[in-house]
Amino acid sequence: MKDFSGRTAFVTGGANGVGIGLVRALLAQGCNVAIADIRSAHIDAALTALDNPRAMGVPVDVSSRAELARAAQAVEEKFGVVTLLFNNAGVNLFQSIEESSYDDWDWIMGVNLHGPINGVMTFVPRMIRAGKGGYVVNTASMAGFLGAAACGIYNTTKFAVRGMSESLRASLAPHGIGVSLLCPGLVKSYIYASEEIRPQALKAGAKPVNTEFVKRLAEIHQFGMEPDVIATRVLEAMREDRFHVFSHPEFKDELSEVFGEILADFRDYPPDPGHAQRIEFEKTRRETYRKQRRGLKQS
């Protein structure tokens, strides 16, 4: 992705946090931008602050395929086909899996995993038909690499988004559509207040909100990276067609340590029946994957 000017972008969770940073950066590059968010009041505030005719607001619940389809139609009617998709909306509960309910799972999976799935399934076929290339950026998190007890469902969704994005990057390359995975650390955002936008229908299994804990999280998030800094790093990665966008360099040593622990868990077991045949198959698969990765980086 070298030229952003004149393209139409769709940014979910676009009214605050990383989303609004992306919106500002894209507008500065000459894009038309649809700010998609579940909070209508936040969309209105963003549009007022931006005061830019190339920005439009689209209230949408990303867990709803029907709402995303209507949003896509509305954006196309005003700005033309979307060729820059940012699946960025996300929520978190900050609680362990065993403490969670099915409603907790349905809510967080609906936004964090089904949201990107719905975004891809809604917009990517339109991109392909338009034949103008494009780009998809899926926001995961360092929680897509680093598991923690306190964010069990969140971890699950972000690991899944990571896998989906890697596969999608390979399959969309022949269409001239790039894919990157954004993996931020702490961000100055409102994710700590996710319960405010939890659907009423999925509150039956919810634990009471710990207001003191939320207050502490709010204070911590004030030290988060500014959204505009992250957005600059995202657009840089898109220009370089770089898959991983590690906006927070402070995680490099920790990730190296984790990968070392993973490799240390391998064992040199003796060959089992079928080992030789499997090795021959794996040689072919490995070379295919290697060429695929090499080809994507050179495209």
C-alpha positions, 0 to 999 in steps of 0.5 A: 500500500503506497497511496492512500489518497482518494481511497475509502476507509472503514474503521470500527471502534473508530470514535475513540482509542486506536480507532480515532487515531487511525481516522485522523491519520487516514484523513490526513492522507486524503482518504474518505473515512467512515467512523463506525462505532456502537456509541452514537454520541462518541461518533457525533463528538468525533465528527464535530471535532474533526469538522471534515467533509471526508468523514462520516459516522456510521452507528453499528454493532460489529457483531451484527452481520445485518448492521455491517451490511447496511453500513457498507451500503451507506458508505458506498453510496456516499464515498464509493467502495471501501478498500481500506478496512480496519477491524478495530472494535474491541471489548474486555472483561478483565476476568478469568475463564472459570469466573465467566458465563456463557453471556460473557463469552457470547458478548466478547466473542461477538465483538472481538472475533465475530466483529472482524469475521463479519467485517472481512466477510462484508467488505473483502468480497466487495474489494475483490469485485472492485479490482482496486486492491486494498488493505485489511488491518485487524487489531489483535493485541499483545494478548494475542501472544501473551496469555493471562489469567485475568483476560481469558476470553479476551486472550482467546479472541485475540489469538483467533484474530491472529490466526485468521489474519495470517491465513487471510494475508496469504489468500488475499495477496493474489488480489492485491489486498494486503493484511496486517495484524496490529498488536498494541500494548497499553493504549489510551482508550476506554476499553476499561469501560466496556461494560457500558456498551454491553447489550442488555440481552447478554447481561444475565450472567454478568458479575456486578461491576467493580467500580473501584477496579474500573477506576484503577484501570482508568488511571492506568490507561492514562499512561497508555500510548497515544492513538495518533502514535499507534496510527502513524506506526500502522500506516508505516507498516501498511506502506512496507506491507509488514504483517505484524505491527508491534506498536509497543517495542517494550514487548520485544524481550518478553516475546523472545523469552516466550518463544524460547520457552515454546521451543524448549518444550520440543523433545527429540522423540524416537521415530514412530511408524509413519515418521518417514512418510510424514517428513516427506509431506512436511518438506513439501508443506514447509517449502510451500509456506516458506515461498508464500511468506517470501512472496508476500514480503516481496509483493 
